[in-house]
Amino acid sequence: MIGWLDASAGASGDMVLGALLGAGVPLAVVADAVAAVAPEHVTLTPEAVTRHGFAATRCHVEVADSHTHRTWPDVAALLVEADLADPVRTRARAAFERLAVAEAAVHATSPDDVHFHEVGALDAIADVVGVSAGLEHLRLTALVVSPVAVGSGRVRGAHGEMPVPPPAVVELLRGVPSEAGPGGGELCTPTGAALLTANATSYGAQPPMSVAAVGVGAGGRDPVGHANVLRLLLGEPSTPAGGTEARSALLLEANIDDLDPRLWPPVIAALLDAGASDAWLTPILMKKGRPAHTLTALVAHERADAVRSEMFRQTSTIGLRETGVAKTALERAMRTVEVGGHGVRVKLALHQGRVVNVQPEYDDVAAAAAASGRPIKEVLADASAAGRRFVDDPR
């Protein structure tokens, strides 16, 4: 199952919670996780509301009267000690760590010294842990997030009046598509931004999918000009007619102008070994006439972390661009043909049940050529000709 979060009207922790509950996540899944972490009493109460004509779910977070300002180490200790499933703990830790790092960058201090104030209060602990439990319950293979609406104008916070988007939200959304969005005021909170960026596998428009469930989470405000909601669409990746399969994937790219060209073959090999479906180089011309290459890797969401790590480890780049794409793949099968007494595997691609492409495996061709003393081009031609019989074989 995959998900798409429509954050075109903004995002907050309670909006994401409401969307998850509205999409069918049981309240007990969320409430039990929150109770395991919260050091004081917290109650979650869903309410059916409307926002500018949208039927939505608002999740009220009722907390004990507490004025405790917790640091990041304090919150981390609560997560370590809590009786949580490890994946839920990992998600929650990632979101809070992003908050701590963003606040530290804004205030020129260490993440360990950050006092969260609003975002460290019990309601934010409930939002982060509850959303983490809800997302883990869904077992999504991909979560795509739309460009995030952040708002405009000014807002008052713990440090006084500040511009919208607040500095922490700006920091959290570095490298993430965002826009002012509808109306004025603050549309995306730091907690909302941390939850989106900690859990998104890519950003963009709704991917090809067959929608099975929809959750609409409501914010506390009900402005006149727009629906203050966040939508969550859940479903399966679309499979078009004819046996092809459309899957959500990522393009990871970096422009590099300072790498020894002799390193490119092992770089591409490392990306493929890490799980990339494909990897390639495109010659480009950068500013001041500098020749360079764009390194691109096509990768499934579940393998993206490993491929990202290899791109940073194997090259000199300090940043990557990521684009969500839909990949349509033909059904594939492998067969073996005999060329001069040597086995050569051929890859078959099928469309609507019939073979439309036959491609010999080059390593097998090279091995057969070396063993027989024949030129590689001759063995390749013979293997291709032998594989053609599968084109007309309905089996």
N, C-alpha and C positions, 0 to 999 in steps of 0.2 A: 504494500500500500504506500502511496505517496501523498503528500499534502501540499497545499498552496495557501499561504497567508496573504490576504489582501489588506495591506497596511496603508491604503491610500487615504484613510482618514486618521491615521496615527496609530499609536500603540501604547498601552500601559500594562502593568502586570495583571490588574483585575480584568482588563479587556481580553487578554490572552486566556486567562482562567475561564471567563465566561464562554469564549469560543470553544474551548476544549469540552466543557460541560455540555454546551449546546450540541456538539458533534457526537455526543454519546459516551464520553468518558464518565464512568460512575463516580458520584460524589465521594464515596467511601475511599476510592483509590487516592484521590487528592487529599481528603481530610486526614486519613491515617498517616500519610507521609508528613504532612504539616505538623500533626500532633507529635510525631517522633522527634522533630527538631526544635519546635518552639519551646523556649524555657518557661513561658507563661501561657495562659489560656488563650486560644484562638478558635473562633467559630466561623465556618464558611456557610453562607446561606445564599443559594441561587434564587433569583427572582426573574420572572418573565416580564419584560418591559418592551416598549416600542421606542424607537429613535428615528424620528423623521419618516415614519411609515414602515420602518424595518422591525419585524418581530425579532427580539434579541434576548439574550440571557445576561443579566448582570449578576456578578458574584460579589456579595457583600462580605467583607472581611472584618469581623468584629474582634477586637483585641482587648486585653486587659490594659488598664491605665498604667503605662510604663513610660518613664523618661530616660531609660538607659540608652546611652550612645555607645554602640559596639564598634570595635575596630575590626579590620579584616581578620586578624588572628583569632579574635573572639568568635566570629561567625564560622571560621574554618574549624575551630574546636567543636562547636555545636554540631557541625556536619559530620565530623569524624566520630563523635560519640553517639550519634543518632542510630537507631535501628532502622536503617534504610537499605534497600537493594543497592549494590555498588553502582549500577548504571545511573540510578537516580541521583546518588551522591555525586557522581562525576559531573552530571549535567548541572546540578545546583552549584557545585564548586566553580565550574567554568564561568557561569554567569556572574557570581559574586566576585570572582577574581577579576573579570573584565571591569566590573564596577570599581573595584579598588584601584586598579591600574589607571583607569580613566580619571578618577578623582585625584590620584597622586600626580598625574601629568598636569592637570588643571591648576593644582595648588602648589606645584613644585616641591613635593614631599615624597616620602617613601610609601608604597602601598601599605606596609605594616603600621604606619602612623595615621592612616586615614580613619577619621571618625565619620561613619556613614550618615549620621543625622537622619534625615527622612528615609533614605534608602536602606538604612540599617535597622529601622524600626521593625516591630513584629509583623506589621502588615506586609512589608516587603519580603521578609523571610517567608511568610506564607505564600506570597505570589511566586517567588523563585522556586521554592521547594514544590509547591503545588503544580506549577507548570511543568517542572522537570518530571514529576511523577506521571502527569497526564500524557506527556509526549512519549515517555518510555512505555506506557501502557499501550499506545497505538502501534509501536514497533514499525515506524515509518522507515522506508528505505531511502527516502529523499524528502526534504522540506524546502520548497522554493518560497522566497519572500519577495513580494512586490517592492518597487521603490517606496521608501518610507516617508510619509508626510510628517513634517516636524513642527509646522506652525510658523507664526511670525509675531512680531510685536515685542512686548516685555512681560516678565513674570516675576513675582516676588518669591524668594526661597530663603533658606536658612542663612545665607550670606548677604541678604538684601536683594534689591531689584537687579535683574540681569536680563540681557537680551534673549530672545527666542530664535533658534534653539539654544538652550543653556549650554555652557561650555562642556559639561560632562557628556551631553548627548552628541555634540559635535565630535568629541574625541572618540566616543563609542562607535560612531557611524563613519569613521575614516575608511575610505575605500568601498563604502556601501552606497548604492543608488538612493538618493533622498531628494525631497522637494518640499516647498513650503506647504503645499496642500490647501484644502479649502478653509475659508474663514481665517480668524486670527487666534492669538493665544497659543499656549503650549499644547501641541497635539501628541508629541512623543515624549514620554518620561525617561529618565535614565534607566529605571528598572525595565521598562518596555524595550528600550534599545539594547540593553544587555541580554535580555532573553531572546530577542530576534537574532542578534549576531552570534550568540553562543550556540544556537541550534540550527541556523540556516545552513543548508548544503549548497545553495546557490540563490541568485537574485534575478528577478525578471517577471515577465508576464506568466499567466497560467500555463503550465505545460500541458501537452496532449494527455488527456486523462478521461476516464469514465467516472464521473462524480457519483459517489455512493452515499455520502453524508455531508451535511453543511452545518457548521456552528457559527453563530453570530454573537460576538461578545460586545457588550455595551459598556461605554464609559460612564462616569458619574454625571457628566454634564449632558444637557440636551439642547444644543444650540439650534437656532431657527434655520440657519442656512444650509446645514448638511447633517447627515446621519453620523453620529459619533459612535461608530462601530468598527470592529475588526472581524473580518470573515475568514473562516477556516474551511477549505474544501478538501475532502478526503476521497480517494478513489484509487483505481488501478490505472497504470499507464495504458494509453490507447493502443489497440492492435488493429490496424487497418485491414480491410478485406484483402485476400490474396496471400495470407500466410506471412506477411512481413510484420515486424514488430517495432513499434515506436517506443523508444526508451529515453528517459531524461538523462542527460550526460553533461559534462563540463568540458569547456575548452580552457586550458591553462596556458597563458602566453607570457613571454618576457622578451624584450628587446635587449640584445647583448652585443657590445662592440669591442670587448677587451679580452675575449677568450682565445687562447691558442687554437687555431682551426684543427689541429691534429687531435684535439680532445672531443670533437663533436661525435664521431662514431661511438665511443664508449659512453658518452652522455646519453645519446638516444637509446643505446642498449640498456642502460641503467633504468631509464624511464619505462621501457617496455617490461623489464624484469620486475619493476615495482607495481605493475598492474595497468599501465596505460594501454588502451586499445590500439592507439597509434601515436606516433611522434614524428615530427618533421621540422625542417629548417626552411625559412623563406628569406632570401637575400633582400635587404632594404638599404636605403640611404638615409642617414640621420642628419641632424643639424651640423652645419659647417662641413658638409660633404663627407662625413665619416661613414665608411661602409660598415654594415652590421648585419646581424641575422635576427629574425624573430623565431624563437624556439616555441613550438606549439605541441601540446599533448592533449589528446582526446581521452577522457577517462570517465568511468562510471563513478557515481557519487561515493559509493562505499569504498572505493580505492583511492579517492582523491587525496587524503591525508598522506599516504605513503608516496604518491607521485609528487606532491608539493615538496615534501621533505627532500626527495632526490633532486628536484630542480634547484633547491637552495644549496644542497650539499655538493652537487656535481658542477655547478656553474658559478659565475661571479655576480649573478643578479641579486638585487636587494628588494625586489618586489615582483609580484605577479598580477596579471589581469585575469579575471575569471568571468566566463560567459556561460550561461545556461543554454543548452541546445537540445533539440530532439533528434535522436539518432534512430533511423530506420534500418534494420538489419535483415537480410535474407536468411532463411533457414540454411544451415550448413551441414555438410557430411564429409567424411574422409574415406577414400578408397585407395587401393594399391594396384598399380599396373606394373608389368614386367618389361624392362627395356634391356636387351642384351643379357638376360639372365640375372638382372639386378632389380630388386623391388624399389619402386618410386611411388611415394604417396602423392595423391592428387586431391586438392580441396574442391568440393562441389558446392555451388550456390544454387538454391532452389527457389523458384517463384511460382506460386500457385501449384505446387507439387511437381514441377518440372525443372530439370537442370538447365540453367541459363548460362552458367560460367564454370569452366574447368581450369584450375591452375595448379601445375606441379609444384611441389615443395622444393625450393631451390637447393637446400642443403642435401636432400636426397639425390637431386640431379648431379650436383657437384661430386658427391661420393661415388655415384655410379660411373661418372666420367673418369674419375681418378682410377677406379678399379679396372675399367676396361681400356684405358689409354685413349679414349676418344675425346674430341673437343666437346666442351660443355654445351655449345650451341646445338650440336647434332643430337645429343642426348635429350636436351630440352625439347627440341622439335619432335623427336620420337615419343617422348612422354606425353606431350600435348596431343599428338595424333592418337595415341592409345587411349587417352582419357576422353576423347570425343565420343566414344561409344556410349558413355553414360548420358549424353545429351538426349539421345533418342530412346533410352531405356526407361520406361515408365516406373520401373522398380527403384 
